[in-house]
């Protein structure tokens, strides 16, 4: 007997995308703080952030959303890239202002 995974609800999917957005926004905040020398690259609290690569965020989303179709994965890739640009920009700009 194989286990059938139920489709995630809209709210569950929104939580996953929201978590990705939050991580990417915080990266924009950190980039701005580093650029303005308000934070140093060797600060101990930056260590966990070094592990958050865009590819890792994409992999986690694909896995959590249980996507196996290559075309759907390509759509997720494009969405994550767009999300990364906008979220990073929001975090950077909000901190700069």
ZAMARGU-4260 file (C-alpha; in steps of 0.2 Angstrom, whole numbers, plus 5000, padded with zeros to 4 digits):
<rodrens>
0) 5000/5000/5000 | 5008/5017/4995 | 5006/5032/5005 | 4996/5046/4995 | 5001/5063/5001
5) 4987/5075/5002 | 4988/5092/4992 | 4993/5106/5003 | 4980/5119/5006 | 4982/5137/5000
10) 4987/5143/5018 | 5000/5129/5019 | 5007/5134/5002 | 5007/5153/5007 | 5016/5149/5023
15) 5030/5140/5013 | 5032/5155/5001 | 5031/5167/5015 | 5045/5159/5024 | 5055/5160/5008
20) 5051/5178/5006 | 5056/5182/5024 | 5073/5174/5022 | 5076/5183/5006 | 5070/5200/5013
25) 5082/5197/5028 | 5096/5194/5016 | 5093/5211/5008 | 5093/5219/5026 | 5109/5211/5030
30) 5117/5216/5013 | 5113/5234/5017 | 5119/5234/5035 | 5136/5226/5028 | 5137/5239/5014
35) 5135/5253/5027 | 5148/5245/5039 | 5135/5243/5052 | 5138/5225/5053 | 5155/5216/5050
40) 5156/5200/5039 | 5164/5190/5053 | 5149/5194/5065 | 5144/5178/5074 | 5126/5180/5070
45) 5129/5180/5052 | 5136/5163/5052 | 5119/5154/5050 | 5115/5166/5035 | 5130/5160/5025
50) 5121/5143/5023 | 5105/5151/5014 | 5109/5150/4996 | 5096/5153/4983 | 5097/5135/4977
55) 5094/5128/4994 | 5079/5139/4996 | 5072/5133/4979 | 5076/5114/4984 | 5067/5116/5000
60) 5052/5123/4992 | 5051/5110/4978 | 5053/5097/4992 | 5040/5104/5003 | 5028/5107/4989
65) 5031/5089/4983 | 5034/5094/4965 | 5041/5081/4954 | 5036/5087/4936 | 5051/5095/4928
70) 5040/5109/4920 | 5033/5113/4937 | 5050/5114/4944 | 5055/5126/4931 | 5041/5137/4935
75) 5046/5136/4953 | 5064/5141/4948 | 5058/5156/4939 | 5046/5161/4954 | 5060/5159/4967
80) 5072/5170/4956 | 5059/5183/4954 | 5055/5182/4973 | 5073/5183/4977 | 5075/5200/4967
85) 5060/5208/4974 | 5062/5202/4992 | 5080/5206/4993 | 5076/5224/4986 | 5062/5227/4998
90) 5074/5222/5013 | 5088/5232/5006 | 5078/5248/5002 | 5068/5247/5019 | 5084/5247/5028
95) 5092/5260/5018 | 5078/5272/5021
</rodrens>
